[in-house]
Every structure is written in structure tokens, then in C-alpha cells.
Amino acid sequence: MYSIYRVLCLLAVLCFSPLCMANSTFFFGQHVFYPDSYRTIPQQEFDGIRIWGNPKTLWRDIEPERGVYDFSTLDQHVSLATERGMDVMYTLGQTPQWAAARPDEKGNFGLGAASEPRTMSDWTDYVSAVAKRYRGRISAYEVMNEPRIGEAIKMFSPGFFSGTTDQLVQMTNLAAQAIHAADPKALVVCPAMDGSDVGVRRLDYFLSHGGGSSCDVIGFHFYLKTGSINEFNSLLYHIRQLLMRNNLQNKPIWDTEIGVLVQSSGNQVHSGLLGMNKVYGDADAAALMLKVQVASSNGGVARTYWFAHDSSSMGSTFPNKKQGQLNGLGIAYVTAHGWFRNGRKIRGCAMTEGQANCMLYQGNTLVGRVLWGQPLTADVLSGGAVMDKVHLLSGKTVSLSEVSADELRGMTRNYQDPVFVSNE
């Protein structure tokens, strides 16, 4: 096992490629489960939406009988997102019982849902129908959510996909052909494996069996067992190693799902829910979110989709979802999105779990710094233009010249919370 120091050093080397640098702009994606939740979402609040697991949007919902389609709810989601200037990605899958090779197998979304189709032409027909209908409106299609890859890791349940790896590779290739034929500009995202070292092992097996050849993008879910940036960087390093080993290093990486349990998002959030051990308060969830976004930009991850705006366990809103009031995580997400707008990039980032001093550029102009874990003193902020404004994840802005060191320490929980320092 690599030491974290070696991982960080090697990741830095890997990410000085032109591709890695080109993919380092920020992308604040989200999941929105219910059409009603869009009522309180303003224009361009998020860069994009991933439609996955939303009621009445799965294959089994859209095509309840062969050749009989109901796009009404998916139409709503696509229209509501695009009206607000947000890019849309849709995750394919969840087989209807009538099409399943194992119709009595209990998947996460019901009988037959995790099975591969008995006849692959049914899969192709579904994918083609979706891609033709949403040509120019859905920009990316993810082939599957967190397949089990039973040959690599013994399955404890069918989950979201229980077929063989060869069947998944075949479905990925067929989907790519159908999507590119219907909408040549649309991107195909490889099946996104779940986080941690287990997800890396599943991805390894999938790619080694030719799974990445027809994808435009490599998807992964960077769920973190330890909630640390060191773990994030280690996962990213090992993924890049897999891509190099399979001659796929020129394909971008998207983090299509990441999140944590958030205490304020629901009334019954507790440790162990959804297999997660830690429940985060708003401030800790916000700090981790910002660190992940910075690490993603610094490491060349092209997109990040947080999970999920209107969730009652991992959400960025308070329990009354009809009101849509943002909790501390939601305020921080929107605030940080504003900091990193207009294609801004992190450069020259000295970052560890406990400390960071990262320069933020727009083009070739230094526009600010993102910092955590160190006092906001003159020597820390030296180099480049003099910067006086300290922007907090709460949305508040203060001037360095107008607050004391003790006040700043209190506002940032002894400098643990990331801040953006600029002249804006």
C-alpha cells in the first residue's frame, strides 16, 4: 500500500498532463429528486443535474410494457433543469420485470430491476428511444449506477446491477452505439462504481475486460469512508493508474455522485443509515464539500455531482422539502459556486487534510486564494495582489482590515473552515 505522501507526489506528476490541466475548472452538479423541488431553485444555481433514482424516471417506469413509453416525469425533470440553464445527465438502467433475464430476482428497485435484459435488443430500443427524444437536451448518459461486478467483489445482494461483467461491457457498447447514432454530441459515461477501494477494484475488473473503450467519460463515486481529502487523492491516484494501464488516460473523470449524511436534512438521520457511519453537522459537511471541490479541481476531475439537494438524509435543504430552504451545506454549496464561477481554476495548490493555500485564477489573472488550517496573516497571503476580503461559506464577507485575529478565528472555527480571500 502506498504511503499518502507518495500517492500525493505521484498524483501531482500525473496531473501535469495537458488533459488534467484542461479539466480543472469547477463544476457544481446536483441531484434533484422531485419536480416540485425546482420551484425554489433559481437560474443556474447548479451547473448541472444528474437524473438518477428519481421516481418514475427509471427504465422500468418509462417502458412498463415493450414498446409502450411514458416519458411524462422525465420530461418534467429535463424541462425544469434546462429552463434554469442547467446541463442534464441521465443514468440509464433498472430493467423492467417483463424484460429481465431474472424477473424474480429482488434488486434495489424491485423484482428484475438489477438483472440484465433477457434480450439485448430491448435494451438498445430503450436507449435509442431516450436518446432520440432528448437529443440536444440531455448532454450525457451514464450507462449504469454502481454495478456489483460480482467477479471482482462477491455480491451480498443484487443491488443495482447483478449481471456479469461481460454483459455490462456489452450493454455499455450497445448504449454508446445507440446514443451516438441518435445524438452525436451526447457523451457516454461509463458505469460509475461505488466509492472506496472496493469501487476501485470493481472499476479495475470492468476496464480490464474492455469496458472503457466505448465511453467518452469515466465515472466514479468518490464516497469517502474517512471523510478525508487524503483518501480522495488516493482514490484519484489509483483510478488514474487504472486508466493508464488500460490506455484510457485521455478520457476525463467525472465524480457523478458524492455526499454525506447531514443531520439537518431530515428528522430521522442517524449513524448507519444508508451504510454510512458518520452524521455531519452543517459546518463539517460544508467544509468537506469545499475541500472535495478544491481537490477535484486540483486533481483534474472535470465534474462533481453532490447527492442530493432534496434528500431527507443527505440533503442540502431542511426537512420541509416543499419549502426548499437551504441548510448550512446548501448555503455553502451555492456560495462556493459563486466563488468559482466563469471557468476559474485552481493553480499552485499546496493542500493537505489540515491545511491549504490554493491560488485561484481566471485566465492568467490571480483573483483569490482558498485557504484552510492557517491564520490569515500577511506572510500567508504574500505573493500576488494584496487581498482584503474574506468570504465565508456562510455567505458572509468581512474585511481583513476591519476584524481582529480573534474574530476571524471564531468565524472559521479556529481556521478549520475553508475561506476565499480576494478583492471582490
Secondary structure in CASP SS format (residue, H / E / C, confidence):
PFRMAT SS
TARGET T0000
AUTHOR 0000-0000-0000
METHOD secondary structure of the structure
MODEL  1
M C 1.00
Y C 1.00
S C 1.00
I H 1.00
Y H 1.00
R H 1.00
V H 1.00
L H 1.00
C H 1.00
L H 1.00
L H 1.00
A H 1.00
V H 1.00
L H 1.00
C C 1.00
F C 1.00
S C 1.00
P H 1.00
L H 1.00
C H 1.00
M H 1.00
A H 1.00
N C 1.00
S C 1.00
T E 1.00
F C 1.00
F C 1.00
F E 1.00
G E 1.00
Q E 1.00
H C 1.00
V C 1.00
F C 1.00
Y C 1.00
P H 1.00
D H 1.00
S H 1.00
Y H 1.00
R H 1.00
T H 1.00
I C 1.00
P C 1.00
Q C 1.00
Q C 1.00
E C 1.00
F C 1.00
D C 1.00
G E 1.00
I E 1.00
R E 1.00
I E 1.00
W C 1.00
G C 1.00
N C 1.00
P C 1.00
K C 1.00
T C 1.00
L C 1.00
W H 1.00
R H 1.00
D H 1.00
I H 1.00
E C 1.00
P C 1.00
E E 1.00
R C 1.00
G C 1.00
V E 1.00
Y C 1.00
D C 1.00
F C 1.00
S H 1.00
T H 1.00
L H 1.00
D H 1.00
Q H 1.00
H H 1.00
V H 1.00
S H 1.00
L H 1.00
A H 1.00
T H 1.00
E H 1.00
R C 1.00
G C 1.00
M C 1.00
D E 1.00
V E 1.00
M E 1.00
Y E 1.00
T E 1.00
L C 1.00
G C 1.00
Q C 1.00
T C 1.00
P C 1.00
Q H 1.00
W H 1.00
A H 1.00
A E 1.00
A C 1.00
R C 1.00
P C 1.00
D C 1.00
E C 1.00
K E 1.00
G E 1.00
N C 1.00
F C 1.00
G E 1.00
L E 1.00
G C 1.00
A C 1.00
A C 1.00
S C 1.00
E C 1.00
P E 1.00
R C 1.00
T C 1.00
M H 1.00
S H 1.00
D H 1.00
W H 1.00
T H 1.00
D H 1.00
Y H 1.00
V H 1.00
S H 1.00
A H 1.00
V H 1.00
A H 1.00
K H 1.00
R H 1.00
Y C 1.00
R C 1.00
G C 1.00
R C 1.00
I C 1.00
S C 1.00
A E 1.00
Y E 1.00
E E 1.00
V C 1.00
M C 1.00
N E 1.00
E C 1.00
P C 1.00
R C 1.00
I C 1.00
G C 1.00
E C 1.00
A C 1.00
I C 1.00
K C 1.00
M C 1.00
F C 1.00
S C 1.00
P C 1.00
G C 1.00
F C 1.00
F C 1.00
S C 1.00
G C 1.00
T C 1.00
T H 1.00
D H 1.00
Q H 1.00
L H 1.00
V H 1.00
Q H 1.00
M H 1.00
T H 1.00
N H 1.00
L H 1.00
A H 1.00
A H 1.00
Q H 1.00
A H 1.00
I H 1.00
H H 1.00
A H 1.00
A H 1.00
D C 1.00
P C 1.00
K C 1.00
A C 1.00
L E 1.00
V E 1.00
V E 1.00
C C 1.00
P C 1.00
A E 1.00
M E 1.00
D C 1.00
G C 1.00
S H 1.00
D H 1.00
V H 1.00
G H 1.00
V H 1.00
R H 1.00
R H 1.00
L H 1.00
D H 1.00
Y H 1.00
F H 1.00
L H 1.00
S H 1.00
H C 1.00
G C 1.00
G C 1.00
G C 1.00
S C 1.00
S C 1.00
C C 1.00
D C 1.00
V E 1.00
I E 1.00
G E 1.00
F E 1.00
H C 1.00
F C 1.00
Y C 1.00
L C 1.00
K C 1.00
T C 1.00
G C 1.00
S C 1.00
I H 1.00
N H 1.00
E H 1.00
F H 1.00
N H 1.00
S H 1.00
L H 1.00
L H 1.00
Y H 1.00
H H 1.00
I H 1.00
R H 1.00
Q H 1.00
L H 1.00
L H 1.00
M H 1.00
R H 1.00
N C 1.00
N C 1.00
L C 1.00
Q C 1.00
N C 1.00
K C 1.00
P C 1.00
I E 1.00
W E 1.00
D E 1.00
T E 1.00
E E 1.00
I E 1.00
G C 1.00
V C 1.00
L E 1.00
V E 1.00
Q H 1.00
S H 1.00
S H 1.00
G C 1.00
N C 1.00
Q C 1.00
V C 1.00
H C 1.00
S C 1.00
G C 1.00
L H 1.00
L H 1.00
G H 1.00
M C 1.00
N C 1.00
K C 1.00
V E 1.00
Y E 1.00
G C 1.00
D H 1.00
A H 1.00
D H 1.00
A H 1.00
A H 1.00
A H 1.00
L H 1.00
M H 1.00
L H 1.00
K H 1.00
V H 1.00
Q H 1.00
V H 1.00
A H 1.00
S H 1.00
S H 1.00
N H 1.00
G H 1.00
G C 1.00
V C 1.00
A C 1.00
R E 1.00
T E 1.00
Y E 1.00
W E 1.00
F C 1.00
A C 1.00
H C 1.00
D C 1.00
S C 1.00
S C 1.00
S C 1.00
M C 1.00
G C 1.00
S C 1.00
T E 1.00
F C 1.00
P C 1.00
N C 1.00
K C 1.00
K C 1.00
Q C 1.00
G C 1.00
Q C 1.00
L E 1.00
N C 1.00
G H 1.00
L H 1.00
G H 1.00
I H 1.00
A H 1.00
Y H 1.00
V H 1.00
T H 1.00
A H 1.00
H H 1.00
G H 1.00
W H 1.00
F C 1.00
R C 1.00
N C 1.00
G C 1.00
R C 1.00
K E 1.00
I E 1.00
R E 1.00
G E 1.00
C E 1.00
A E 1.00
M E 1.00
T C 1.00
E C 1.00
G C 1.00
Q C 1.00
A E 1.00
N E 1.00
C E 1.00
M E 1.00
L E 1.00
Y E 1.00
Q E 1.00
G C 1.00
N C 1.00
T E 1.00
L E 1.00
V E 1.00
G E 1.00
R E 1.00
V E 1.00
L E 1.00
W E 1.00
G C 1.00
Q C 1.00
P C 1.00
L C 1.00
T C 1.00
A C 1.00
D C 1.00
V C 1.00
L C 1.00
S C 1.00
G C 1.00
G C 1.00
A C 1.00
V C 1.00
M C 1.00
D C 1.00
K E 1.00
V E 1.00
H E 1.00
L C 1.00
L C 1.00
S C 1.00
G C 1.00
K C 1.00
T E 1.00
V E 1.00
S E 1.00
L H 1.00
S H 1.00
E H 1.00
V C 1.00
S C 1.00
A H 1.00
D H 1.00
E H 1.00
L H 1.00
R H 1.00
G H 1.00
M H 1.00
T C 1.00
R C 1.00
N C 1.00
Y C 1.00
Q C 1.00
D C 1.00
P C 1.00
V E 1.00
F E 1.00
V E 1.00
S E 1.00
N C 1.00
E C 1.00
END
